[in-house]
Amino acid sequence: FLDLYSGSGQIGIEALSRGAKRAVFVENNAICVKIILKNLKKTHLESNSRVLNMKVLTGIKTLNGDNGFDIIYADPPYLNAINDFEAMVKSVSDNLLLNEGGIVILEHSSKDSPKEIVINLKLKRSCKYGSVMVSFYENNDSILIVPISTDLLNSMKIIGKTIDIDLILQTKNTYFF
């Protein structure tokens, strides 16, 4: 279980108490890290945990080569949660931290609509709890992302090549399929 933007650590500690074999907590705030460590000690769960006092993207890179995770929970500051989520998912993907069949859970403001596709993740469902929304994404390995320049895509159209694709996403004149 990977708990990103851990705060007090309550989500990761709950996962451990419900049978998760291990939990890694990534939290940038030193005061929160002290609280996480104190809570782990109180619950006698410190032996199955690792606490990283650093920014989330740095923590993800630090975990590169670690065994992957079945569940990744992210509770970033709501102000930029949806936008920050994409950078986080890209880093998780680049560092191979989500196991096959794994899920990523994003906690965010219910005022923000979650994206249907984020890198190689597909939104499965969202649950609204007052001002909070929890969105569940699953690893969708059927989405192959290959960057192609606009010129190449246009030349493929000109010469009559057929591209068999399920999905084309356009971002700043670069197509991904």
C-alpha positions as CSV (number, residue, x, y, z in Angstrom):
1,F,0.0,0.0,0.0
2,L,1.5,3.3,-1.0
3,D,0.1,6.4,0.8
4,L,1.0,9.6,-1.0
5,Y,0.5,13.0,0.6
6,S,0.0,10.9,3.8
7,G,-0.9,13.7,6.3
8,S,-1.4,11.9,9.6
9,G,-1.0,8.5,8.0
10,Q,-4.5,7.4,8.9
11,I,-5.3,5.8,5.5
12,G,-2.1,3.8,5.3
13,I,-2.4,2.7,8.9
14,E,-6.0,1.6,8.3
15,A,-4.7,-0.4,5.3
16,L,-2.1,-2.1,7.6
17,S,-4.7,-2.8,10.3
18,R,-6.9,-4.5,7.6
19,G,-4.2,-6.8,6.4
20,A,-1.9,-4.9,4.0
21,K,1.5,-6.6,4.1
22,R,3.3,-3.3,4.0
23,A,2.7,0.4,3.7
24,V,4.9,3.2,2.5
25,F,4.0,6.7,3.5
26,V,5.3,9.7,1.5
27,E,4.8,13.1,3.2
28,N,6.7,16.4,2.8
29,N,5.6,18.1,6.0
30,A,8.0,17.2,8.8
31,I,5.4,17.7,11.5
32,C,3.1,15.3,9.8
33,V,5.9,12.8,9.5
34,K,6.4,12.9,13.2
35,I,2.7,12.3,13.7
36,I,2.8,9.3,11.3
37,L,5.7,7.8,13.2
38,K,4.0,8.3,16.5
39,N,0.7,6.8,15.2
40,L,2.6,3.8,13.7
41,K,4.3,3.2,17.1
42,K,1.0,3.5,19.0
43,T,-0.6,0.9,16.7
44,H,2.5,-1.4,16.7
45,L,2.6,-1.3,12.9
46,E,6.0,0.3,12.4
47,S,7.7,-2.9,11.4
48,N,5.6,-3.2,8.2
49,S,6.0,0.4,7.2
50,R,8.4,2.9,5.7
51,V,8.0,6.6,6.0
52,L,9.6,9.0,3.5
53,N,9.9,12.7,4.5
54,M,10.0,14.2,1.0
55,K,8.0,15.6,-1.9
56,V,5.7,13.0,-3.6
57,L,7.5,13.0,-6.9
58,T,10.9,12.6,-5.2
59,G,9.4,9.8,-3.1
60,I,8.1,8.0,-6.1
61,K,11.6,8.2,-7.8
62,T,13.1,6.9,-4.5
63,L,10.9,3.9,-4.6
64,N,12.0,3.0,-8.2
65,G,13.1,-0.7,-8.1
66,D,11.1,-1.4,-5.0
67,N,8.4,-4.0,-5.2
68,G,5.3,-2.5,-6.8
69,F,2.0,-1.7,-5.1
70,D,-1.5,-3.1,-5.5
71,I,-3.1,0.0,-4.1
72,I,-1.8,3.6,-4.3
73,Y,-3.8,6.2,-2.4
74,A,-3.2,9.9,-3.2
75,D,-4.6,12.8,-1.2
76,P,-2.9,15.9,-2.6
77,P,-3.9,19.4,-1.7
78,Y,-7.3,19.9,-3.3
79,L,-6.4,23.2,-5.1
80,N,-4.4,21.4,-7.8
81,A,-5.3,17.8,-7.2
82,I,-6.6,17.0,-10.7
83,N,-3.6,18.6,-12.4
84,D,-1.0,17.3,-10.0
85,F,-2.5,13.8,-10.4
86,E,-1.3,13.4,-14.0
87,A,2.3,14.2,-13.1
88,M,2.1,11.8,-10.2
89,V,0.6,9.0,-12.4
90,K,3.3,9.5,-15.0
91,S,6.0,9.2,-12.4
92,V,4.4,6.1,-10.9
93,S,4.2,4.6,-14.4
94,D,7.8,5.5,-15.3
95,N,9.0,4.0,-12.0
96,L,6.9,0.8,-12.4
97,L,5.3,1.2,-9.0
98,L,1.7,0.0,-9.8
99,N,1.4,-3.8,-10.0
100,E,-0.6,-5.4,-12.8
101,G,-4.3,-5.1,-11.9
102,G,-3.5,-2.5,-9.3
103,I,-5.6,0.6,-8.5
104,V,-4.9,4.2,-7.8
105,I,-7.3,6.1,-5.6
106,L,-7.4,9.9,-5.8
107,E,-9.1,12.0,-3.1
108,H,-10.1,15.4,-4.4
109,S,-12.7,18.1,-4.2
110,S,-16.2,17.1,-5.3
111,K,-16.2,20.4,-7.3
112,D,-13.5,19.0,-9.7
113,S,-14.4,16.4,-12.3
114,P,-11.9,13.6,-12.6
115,K,-10.4,12.8,-16.0
116,E,-11.6,9.5,-17.6
117,I,-8.1,8.5,-18.8
118,V,-4.9,9.5,-17.1
119,I,-1.7,8.1,-18.7
120,N,-2.4,4.4,-18.5
121,L,-5.2,4.5,-15.9
122,K,-8.9,4.4,-16.6
123,L,-11.5,5.9,-14.2
124,K,-13.7,3.1,-12.9
125,R,-15.9,5.0,-10.5
126,S,-16.1,8.1,-8.3
127,C,-17.8,8.4,-4.9
128,K,-18.9,11.8,-3.5
129,Y,-18.9,12.4,0.2
130,G,-20.1,16.0,0.7
131,S,-17.3,18.2,-0.4
132,V,-14.9,15.3,-1.0
133,M,-14.8,12.9,-4.0
134,V,-12.8,9.7,-4.1
135,S,-12.0,8.5,-7.6
136,F,-10.8,4.9,-8.4
137,Y,-8.6,4.3,-11.4
138,E,-7.4,0.9,-12.6
139,N,-4.3,0.0,-14.5
140,N,-5.4,-0.2,-18.1
141,D,-2.5,-1.9,-20.0
142,S,-4.6,-2.0,-23.2
143,I,-3.9,1.8,-23.5
144,L,-0.6,2.0,-25.4
145,I,0.9,5.5,-25.3
146,V,3.2,6.3,-28.2
147,P,4.1,9.9,-29.0
148,I,3.8,10.8,-32.6
149,S,4.4,14.2,-34.1
150,T,1.6,16.0,-36.0
151,D,3.8,15.9,-39.2
152,L,4.2,12.1,-39.0
153,L,0.4,11.6,-38.4
154,N,-0.4,13.9,-41.3
155,S,2.0,12.1,-43.6
156,M,0.5,8.8,-42.6
157,K,-2.9,10.1,-43.7
158,I,-1.5,11.4,-47.0
159,I,0.0,8.1,-48.0
160,G,-3.1,6.3,-47.1
161,K,-1.9,4.1,-44.2
162,T,-4.6,2.8,-42.0
163,I,-4.1,3.1,-38.3
164,D,-6.0,0.7,-36.1
165,I,-6.5,2.5,-32.8
166,D,-9.0,2.6,-30.1
167,L,-8.2,6.0,-28.8
168,I,-6.3,9.1,-29.9
169,L,-5.6,11.8,-27.4
170,Q,-4.3,15.2,-28.6
171,T,-2.1,17.3,-26.3
172,K,-0.3,20.4,-27.6
173,N,0.0,19.2,-31.2
174,T,1.3,15.8,-30.2
175,Y,-0.9,12.8,-30.6
176,F,-0.9,9.8,-28.4
177,F,-2.4,6.4,-29.3
